[in-house]
Amino acid sequence: MRILTTVAEAQSLARSKHRVLVPTMGALHKAHAELIRVAHEHAGSKGEVVVSIFVNPLQFEPGSDYERYPRPKRADEELCRNAGVDFLFRPSAVEVYADDRSVFVEEVSLSKTLEGKSRPGHFRGVCTVVAKLFNILAPDAVVFGEKDFQQLAIVRRMVRDLSFKIEIISVPTMREEDGLACSSRNQYLNTEERKQAAVLFKALRAAADAGKKSVQEIVTLTRNVINQAPLAQVDYIEVVDTENFQPIEVVRGNSLLTIAIFFGKTRLIDNIRLG
């Protein structure tokens, strides 16, 4: 595995093979390993897999956890090497962004709700860095997880609207044994918070299995289950249309139940399709 730390190094790579990118912020875990596995599957025996690790300052709102976000370099390298990654692109923030940067990429429709509403500027940071990674690494395909479902939809829209010739591959959410969605932020949870966090998937499954069509009833059911965990603080519980991410009142095709919940200072998100 070759480790690249500069844009110049990355842009000098030969373009002779089908290249699949897995963009990450590091602190890699088994869900990232699954993304890499899927990337290898799509790259084929003659293709190559590139993993990028970059903790993107633009997608962290003021007062958030940018400075304390985990950066276990050696462990990340080992996971990538064991997973058969061909290139690891791990640049510094100074390498990616000029001090006087003044150009950004912003999606202005799908990003108005949910994470975009709770975290102003977040998706502008996501779109900007992903567009830069596309230009720097020139992948033929890119792999994203469905836990960040709104992010996935926004990147798809960006690829369509800016005419990137890149295939977007989505991978179902990977979970721990108790159902908690795998996330680098899970390690922030203390023992009791981690135990109670299992209520998130329990609530999603209860809502999905109830077979209700009224969104008000679904949200109430979800909230009641989450309230069984005393440490859980709800940011939002919403049902939206996956085409436009606008709230709906009655479950129909393309309905998504999505939640953001705090345990202490740790904010976790998850979702499940309905109908």
Buried (B, 14 or more C-beta within 10 A) or exposed (E): BEBBEBBEBBEEBEEEBBBBBBBBBBBBBEBBBBBBBBBBEBBEEEBBBBBBBBBBBBBBBEEBBBEEBBEBEEBBBEBBEEBEBBBBBBBEEEBBBEEEEEEEBEBEEBBEBBBBEBBEBBBBBBBBBBBBBBEBBBBBBBBBBBBBBBBBBBBBBBBEEEEBEBEBBBBEBBBBEEBBBBBBBBEBBEEEBBBBBBBBBBBBEBBBEEEBBEBEEBBBBBBEBBEEBEBBEBBBBBBBBBEEBEEBEEBEEBBBBBBBBBBEEBBBBBBBBBE
